[in-house]
Amino acid sequence: MVGQVDMATLKTYTEDLQIARALINRDERVTRRYYYEQCYPLFKSIYKNYYTDCQSCKEFMDEIYIIILAPSKTTGKCQMENYRGESSLASWLKTVCLYYCYNKYELKQRMPIYEPLPHSDEKEKDENGDVLGDRSKKEELSNPIDFSCMNRADVEALLNMMPNIRYRNIIRLLYLEQKSHKETAEALGMSMDNYYNKRILAEKQYKQVCGKEARHG
């Protein structure tokens, strides 16, 4: 039985190496059927659950296509030529996508934030006494998480990897239990101002956990 499994795995990886070579050679039929049709659900899931600056899944797929097949300026070889069949081609593509999303998110976090000049010294506040202008700035820093294409067990596994328990609870209450910002803050005994600060850090820590998993995937 073990030998049969090993042979099946070897066959799959051999076929994947052939597909990778066809993609490198710009085979239109393989590109259309494998990359844009067979792998579409994989790309769609990543596009919906991770940060990109693409406007559609098709744009995201085109971007990754360029990344894996554009020749390096130093070596003249494309990234896909590094694929050696140690894993399935789909797993390799997933890792490339997650690296891309993680790097895009990190770049976004390093971008300078330009604040508009205030028009007056008086700041508008909501019913909780929080300054609306400050709240809006924090929302701009937020990186919402979409769990719609992930099952709860996978989500819980990622949350349990988060080292900060409070950050973990923020993500669980807000995104899994669908509580409002106010309900989440009250459940954790936090002021709204403190909650919005911690929410940004919680989302960032979750993305970092996903990035680490991608590197080991």
C-alpha positions in Angstrom: 0.0 0.0 0.0 2.8 2.4 0.9 4.5 1.6 -2.4 1.3 2.4 -4.3 1.0 5.7 -2.5 4.6 6.6 -3.2 4.2 5.7 -6.9 1.0 7.8 -7.1 2.7 10.7 -5.5 5.7 10.4 -7.8 3.4 10.3 -10.8 1.6 13.5 -9.6 4.9 15.3 -9.1 6.3 14.1 -12.4 3.1 15.4 -14.2 3.5 18.7 -12.3 7.0 19.1 -13.5 5.8 18.6 -17.0 3.1 21.2 -16.5 5.6 23.7 -15.0 7.8 23.2 -18.1 4.9 23.8 -20.3 4.0 27.0 -18.5 7.7 28.2 -18.8 7.5 27.5 -22.5 4.2 29.6 -22.6 2.1 26.7 -23.8 -1.3 28.4 -24.3 -3.4 25.3 -23.8 -1.7 24.4 -20.5 -1.7 28.0 -19.3 -5.5 28.3 -19.9 -6.6 24.9 -18.6 -4.2 24.4 -15.7 -3.3 27.9 -14.5 -6.5 29.9 -15.3 -9.1 27.1 -15.0 -7.9 24.3 -12.7 -6.1 26.7 -10.3 -8.8 29.3 -10.2 -10.4 28.2 -6.9 -7.0 28.3 -5.3 -6.3 31.9 -6.5 -9.9 32.9 -5.6 -9.5 31.7 -2.0 -6.2 33.5 -1.5 -7.5 36.7 -3.2 -10.5 36.8 -0.8 -8.7 36.0 2.4 -5.4 37.8 2.0 -4.3 41.4 1.3 -3.5 42.4 -2.3 -3.8 45.7 -4.1 -5.5 44.0 -7.1 -9.0 44.9 -8.1 -10.1 41.4 -9.2 -9.0 37.8 -8.9 -8.1 37.8 -12.6 -5.8 40.8 -12.1 -4.3 38.9 -9.1 -3.7 35.8 -11.2 -2.1 37.9 -14.0 0.2 39.5 -11.4 1.4 36.1 -10.0 1.8 34.8 -13.6 4.2 37.6 -14.3 6.1 37.0 -11.0 6.7 33.3 -11.6 7.5 33.6 -15.3 9.4 36.9 -15.7 13.1 36.2 -16.2 15.5 37.5 -13.5 17.7 40.4 -14.4 20.7 38.7 -12.7 20.2 35.0 -13.7 18.0 35.2 -16.7 15.8 32.4 -15.2 12.3 32.8 -14.1 11.1 31.8 -10.6 9.2 28.7 -11.8 12.4 27.2 -13.0 13.2 26.8 -9.3 10.3 24.3 -8.9 11.8 20.8 -8.6 8.8 18.8 -7.7 9.4 18.4 -4.0 5.8 19.3 -3.5 2.7 19.6 -5.7 2.7 22.5 -8.2 -0.5 23.8 -6.6 1.2 23.9 -3.2 4.2 25.7 -4.7 1.9 28.2 -6.3 0.0 28.7 -3.0 3.3 29.5 -1.3 4.3 32.0 -4.0 0.9 33.7 -3.6 1.1 33.9 0.2 4.6 35.4 0.0 3.2 38.0 -2.5 0.3 38.9 -0.2 2.4 39.0 2.9 5.0 41.3 1.2 2.2 43.6 -0.1 0.7 43.9 3.4 4.1 44.7 4.9 4.7 47.3 2.2 1.3 48.8 3.0 2.2 49.0 6.7 5.4 50.9 5.9 3.6 53.5 3.6 3.6 57.0 5.1 0.2 58.3 6.2 -0.6 61.8 5.3 -3.1 63.5 7.6 -5.3 66.4 6.5 -4.8 69.7 8.2 -7.5 70.4 10.7 -9.9 73.3 9.9 -10.8 74.1 13.5 -9.7 73.2 17.0 -13.1 71.6 17.8 -13.4 67.9 17.0 -16.6 66.1 16.4 -17.4 63.3 18.8 -19.8 60.4 18.8 -22.2 59.2 21.4 -19.4 57.4 23.3 -17.3 60.6 23.5 -14.8 59.3 21.0 -13.3 61.7 18.5 -14.6 60.7 15.1 -11.5 62.0 13.2 -9.2 59.9 15.3 -11.5 56.9 14.8 -11.4 57.3 11.0 -7.7 57.5 11.0 -7.5 54.2 12.9 -10.0 52.6 10.5 -7.7 53.5 7.6 -4.9 51.5 9.3 -7.2 48.5 9.7 -6.7 45.5 7.4 -10.0 43.6 7.6 -10.0 39.8 7.5 -12.3 37.7 5.4 -12.9 34.2 6.7 -15.7 33.4 4.3 -13.7 30.8 2.3 -12.1 29.1 5.4 -13.6 26.5 7.7 -13.7 27.2 11.4 -11.2 24.5 12.3 -8.5 26.1 10.1 -9.3 29.6 11.4 -9.1 28.3 15.0 -5.8 26.6 14.3 -4.4 29.9 13.0 -5.8 31.9 15.9 -4.2 29.5 18.4 -0.8 30.4 16.9 -1.3 34.0 17.9 0.9 34.7 20.9 -1.2 37.5 22.3 -4.5 36.1 23.8 -6.3 39.4 23.8 -5.5 40.0 20.1 -6.7 36.4 19.5 -10.0 37.2 21.3 -10.5 40.4 19.3 -10.3 38.5 16.0 -12.5 35.7 17.3 -15.3 38.0 18.6 -15.2 40.5 15.7 -14.8 38.2 12.7 -16.0 34.7 13.8 -18.8 35.7 16.2 -19.7 38.7 14.1 -20.0 41.1 17.1 -20.0 44.8 16.6 -17.0 47.0 17.5 -18.8 48.2 20.6 -19.8 44.6 21.6 -16.3 43.4 21.2 -14.8 46.2 23.2 -17.3 45.7 26.0 -16.8 41.9 26.1 -13.0 42.5 26.6 -13.5 45.4 29.0 -11.8 47.9 26.8 -12.5 51.5 26.0 -13.4 52.2 22.4 -10.2 54.2 21.8 -8.0 51.3 23.2 -10.1 48.8 21.3 -9.4 50.4 17.9 -5.7 50.6 18.6 -5.6 46.9 19.7 -7.7 45.8 16.8 -5.1 47.1 14.3 -2.4 45.2 16.2 -4.5 42.1 16.3 -5.1 42.1 12.6 -1.4 42.6 12.0 -0.4 39.8 14.3 -2.9 37.4 12.5 -1.4 38.3 9.1 2.1 37.7 10.5 1.0 34.2 11.7 -0.4 33.5 8.2 2.9 34.7 6.7 4.9 32.4 8.9 2.6 29.5 7.9 3.1 30.3 4.3 6.8 30.2 4.6 6.6 26.7 6.1 3.8 25.5 3.7 
